[in-house]
Amino acid sequence: MSANGLEVFDKTLQTTNIWLDEIMARVGPDRKVAWKVLSVVLHKLRDRLPVPLAAHLGQELPMLVRGVYFDQFQPEKQPTRVRDFDEFVDEVQSWLSDTRPVDPVEACRAVFCVLSRHVPEGQISKVRDSLPHSIRDAWLAAEEGPGPDAIARARHDTQDRRPHA
C-alpha cells in the first residue's frame, strides 16, 4: 500500500531522496542545502542548454525534481551565454549565497555525478556535448572521480587551450 495514496508520489519522493542523499555525501548533511544545490545547478544547466535539449533532459528527471527544474523556465531567453566552467561556477555561487557556505565547484560536481548516475547515458552525452569544452571537461572529471583535483586539471587544461591575446 502506498504511504501517500498514490504510488507515483511515493516513487518520486524515494528517488528524490536518493538523489539528495548522494548530493549530501558531497556537500554536507543538510537536506535543505542539498535541495538548493540540486535546484540551482539544474537551473544553471537548463538555462545553458538549447530549449529542445533542456526539455528532453527535464523529461528524464523524477517528477518532483522536474518540477523544480522547470520552475521559472523562460525558453525565450535560452541558451544563456556562459562561455566556460568558471562563469558557470560563479553563477552557481551567486545563487547559493543565501544558504550556508557551499563550495560551488563541489556543488556542480555533485549534481553532474547524480545526473550521470541516474539519467540515461545517451541523454547525458547529448547534454554534455552541447556545453562549452570547459564545462564538459569538468563534468567528465567529476564522473571520473577523485576529488577537486580532477576539476582543477580540467580547468587548467581548458585554459591551456584558450587562444592567447
N, C-alpha and C positions, 0 to 999 in steps of 0.2 A: 504494500500500500504506500502511496505517495505521502510524504510529510507535509506537502503544501497543497495537496489536492490535485495537482497536475504534474505528471512525470517530467514534462518539458521544463518546468521551473526547477525541479529537483536536479535535473541533469545540468542545466546552465549554472546553477549555484555550485554544484560539485566541481564542474570543470573550471569555473572562475576561481574557486578557492584553490584548486591545484595550481593554476597559473600564479595566483597571488603568493602561494607558499614558495614557489620557485623564485619569484622576484624577491621575497623577503629573505631568502637564503643569501642573496647577494647584497641587498641594501639595508638589511636590518629587520628586526622582528616587530614591525608595526604595520598592521594590515591597512590602515588608512593611508599611510605613506606609500605602501606598495600599490594601492589602487590609484593614487595620484601619479606615481611614476608610470604605471601602465597607461593611464589615460593621456598624460602629457606626451609621452614618446609616441603613442599611437596617433595622436592628433598631428604632431610634427611630421611624422612619416606620411600620414594620409595627405597632408597639405602639400607635400613634396611630389606626390605621385600624379600622373595624368588621371583624369576623372574615371575613365573606364577601368583602369587598373586598381584605383582606390576602391571602386565599387566591388570588384571581384575579390579583393582581399577582405573587405568587410563581410562578404558572404561566407567566408571561411571561419569567422570568429564565433565563439559561443554567443548565444543570444544576448546575454547581459553585457558582455564586452562589446558586442556590435552596437548596442545602444549608446554607450559612451563614445565609441569610435565615430559614429555619425552625428553625435551631438555638435551643434553649431557648424555643421558642414556647409560650406559655401563653394559649390563646384565652379561657379563663375570666376573665382579667384585662384584657381589651380591650373597648373602646379606653381608653387612659390619658387623663388629663385634662391635656393640655398645651394651655394656652389661647392661647399666642402664640409667635411666632418666637424671641423672647428666651429663653423657657423651653426650647424645642426645642434651641436652640444651647447653653444651659447644660448640658442633659443630654448632648449630644454631647461637649462639652468635658470633662465629668466622666469619660466613658467612654474618652476619648482620653488621659487623664492618665498612662497607663503607657507612652507612646511619646514619641518626640521631639516638641518643641513643634510643633503644627499649629494654624493659625488655624481655629477651629471653624466660622466663617461660611464660609470658603473651602471647608472640607471639605463642608459642606452644599451649597454651590453646585456643587461638582464632581460630587457624586452626583446631584443634581437634573438637571444637564445630561446626564450619562450616561444616566440613565433616560429623559429626554425624547428623546434621540437614538436609543435602541435599543429602547424599548418602544413598542408601537403607541399612536398619539395618543389613540385612544378610551379606552384603559385609563388613560393618564396623566391625561386630563381628569377621569375619574371619581375618581382618587386625589386630584388637586389640589382638586377641588370638595368633597371630604369633609373637607378640612383647614380649620382656623381661617383667617380672612382674612389675617392677617399672614404665616402660613407660605405660603399660596397666593401672596400678593403677592411674597414673597421668591423663591419658585420661578420665577414668571413673570419677575421681574427677572433672575434667574440665566440664564434662557434668552435674554433679550434682550441680555445682554452687558454692556457694558464695565466690568468690574471691580467692586470692592466698593461703588462709589458707587451703583450700582443697588440693592443690598441696603439701603444706608443710606437711600435715598429710600423704599423700601418700608417700612422700619421707621418712618421719620418719618411717612409718610402714614398708617400704621396707628395710630400714637399720636395723630395728629390726630383720628381717627375715634372714639377711646375716649370714653365719657361721662366728664365731669369730676365729681368728688365734691363 
